[in-house]
Amino acid sequence: MSEIIQLVVVLVLFFLLDRFLKAYLLRKWLGVLLVVGGAVGCVAASQIRLLGFDLGLLSIFAVALGVGLFLKRSEERRVGKECSQ
């Protein structure tokens, strides 16, 4: 599978998770899990392909997705409190 298609799949997944995952703790721990798993995957699976997906490339995207979820976790909490008042 080409890298462009993999990039599009990951970007759609990132958009869906960022848009619909609102729970503070879930965003926090999923972000931490993705960062750690992606960092380990960058080292351990950098040259491995699984079902056409380059696991090294997906590991890099997992780190970016995890950082995004972790850093934006408190924004969802603030937005929820503003809407309820």
N, C-alpha and C positions, 0 to 999 in steps of 0.2 A: 504494500500500500504506500502511496506517495506521501511525502512529508506534508504536503499542502493539505491533503485530505485529513491526515492525523491532526494537523493544526486546527482545521475547521471543527472537527469532532470535539476536540478539547475546549475550544472557545465556546461552543454551544453548551457543553457541559458546565463550564465555568459560569456562563451567563445564567443558566437555569439554577445552579446551586446558589449563586449570589442573590438572585432575585427571590427565590422561594424558601430558602433556608433562613428562618428568622430567629430561632431559639439561640440565646446567647451562649449557653453551655455547649450546645451541639456545634455551633460555629467555632467556638474556642477549641474543643477537643478534636474535631475533624480537621481543623487547620493545623494543629500540632501534629496529628497523626500523618497528614499529608506531607508536611515538611520533613519529618523524620524518615518516613517511608521513601520519599523522593530522594533525600540525601543518601540513604543507604542504597537505593536503586541506581543512583548515578555511578556509584563505585562498583556495585556487584553485578549490575545487569546492563552495562553500557554498550555491549556489543551483541545483545541477545534480541531476537525477534520472536514474538508470540502471536500467532494468527495474523501475521502481516504487520503488526504494530511494533515499532522500534521501542523497546522498553527503556532504553537510555533517554530517548527524546521524551517519552511519557513521564519519566522520573523528573526531568527538568520542569515540565509543565505542572507536575504534582507539587513541586516546591513552590512555584509561583502561585498556584491556586491556594495552597495552604497559607502562605503569607497573606494573600488577599483576604481570605476568610478570617484569619486571626486579627489582622489590623482593623478590619471593618466590623468586628463583632460588637463593639460598644455603640456604634452608630445605630444599629437596629434597636438596641435597648432605648436610646434617647428618642428615636422616632416613635416608638411604641408608647412611651410615656407622654410625649407631646400630644399624640392623637387622643389619648384617654382623658386628658384634662379639659 
